Amino acid sequence: MNRTLIVTILIIISLFAVSCAPKKVLIANEFMGENKTAKLLMLPRTDTVSSGKENVRLFNYYLRICNLTPDNKEENCKDTLILENVNPRSLY
């Protein structure tokens, strides 16, 4: 096989593998002092609920607290579930 074809196939497979996992969406990012960050994240659930005439996808909200290293990299992150099964329309 051609090397370019193999590389192309590997790239396509890796894109499908990454796109299958639910993505956390960053809502807010704050610094807490000099060595901590706090982030509010929204993670879509895999199931939907019926709301009137349409199905609504629910979300879970997480608070992520991380320590910052001297070179500004996050480590020792801890996620805490804040809200569960939230209808996104209820927030606005």
C-alpha positions as CSV (number, residue, x, y, z in Angstrom):
1,M,0.0,0.0,0.0
2,N,1.0,3.5,-0.5
3,R,2.3,5.3,2.6
4,T,0.1,8.3,2.0
5,L,-3.0,6.1,1.9
6,I,-2.1,4.5,5.2
7,V,-1.5,7.9,6.9
8,T,-4.8,9.1,5.5
9,I,-6.7,6.1,6.9
10,L,-5.1,6.5,10.3
11,I,-6.1,10.2,10.4
12,I,-9.7,9.4,9.5
13,I,-9.8,6.6,12.1
14,S,-8.4,9.0,14.8
15,L,-11.0,11.7,13.9
16,F,-13.8,9.2,14.3
17,A,-12.5,8.0,17.6
18,V,-12.2,11.6,19.0
19,S,-15.6,12.7,17.7
20,C,-17.5,9.8,19.5
21,A,-16.8,11.0,23.0
22,P,-19.0,13.7,24.5
23,K,-17.3,17.0,24.7
24,K,-17.2,19.2,27.8
25,V,-18.0,22.8,27.0
26,L,-16.2,25.5,29.0
27,I,-18.7,28.0,30.4
28,A,-16.5,30.0,32.7
29,N,-12.9,30.1,33.8
30,E,-11.7,32.0,36.9
31,F,-8.4,32.2,38.7
32,M,-8.5,31.7,42.5
33,G,-5.4,33.2,44.0
34,E,-2.0,32.6,42.3
35,N,-2.1,28.8,42.0
36,K,-5.6,27.6,41.4
37,T,-8.2,27.8,38.6
38,A,-12.0,27.1,38.7
39,K,-13.9,26.2,35.6
40,L,-17.6,25.6,35.0
41,L,-18.1,22.9,32.4
42,M,-21.2,21.6,30.6
43,L,-21.4,18.0,29.5
44,P,-24.2,16.8,27.3
45,R,-26.0,13.6,28.4
46,T,-26.5,10.8,25.9
47,D,-30.2,10.6,26.4
48,T,-33.1,13.0,25.7
49,V,-36.4,13.7,27.3
50,S,-39.7,14.7,25.7
51,S,-40.7,18.3,26.2
52,G,-43.9,19.1,24.5
53,K,-43.6,18.4,20.8
54,E,-39.8,17.9,20.7
55,N,-37.1,16.0,22.4
56,V,-34.6,18.0,24.5
57,R,-31.1,16.9,25.3
58,L,-30.2,17.4,28.9
59,F,-26.8,18.5,30.4
60,N,-24.8,18.1,33.5
61,Y,-22.8,20.9,35.0
62,Y,-19.4,20.4,36.6
63,L,-17.0,22.6,38.6
64,R,-13.4,21.7,38.0
65,I,-10.7,23.0,40.4
66,C,-7.1,22.7,39.3
67,N,-3.7,23.5,40.8
68,L,-1.4,25.6,38.6
69,T,2.3,24.8,38.3
70,P,4.9,27.6,38.1
71,D,4.9,27.2,34.3
72,N,1.1,27.7,34.3
73,K,0.1,24.1,33.5
74,E,-3.0,22.6,35.2
75,E,-2.5,19.5,37.4
76,N,-4.4,17.6,40.1
77,C,-7.8,18.6,38.7
78,K,-10.9,17.5,40.5
79,D,-14.4,17.6,38.9
80,T,-17.5,18.0,41.1
81,L,-21.0,17.5,39.7
82,I,-23.0,20.7,40.5
83,L,-26.3,20.3,38.5
84,E,-27.6,17.1,36.9
85,N,-30.2,16.7,34.1
86,V,-30.5,20.4,33.3
87,N,-32.7,21.6,30.5
88,P,-30.5,24.2,28.7
89,R,-33.5,26.4,28.1
90,S,-34.0,26.8,31.9
91,L,-30.8,28.7,32.2
92,Y,-31.7,31.6,29.9
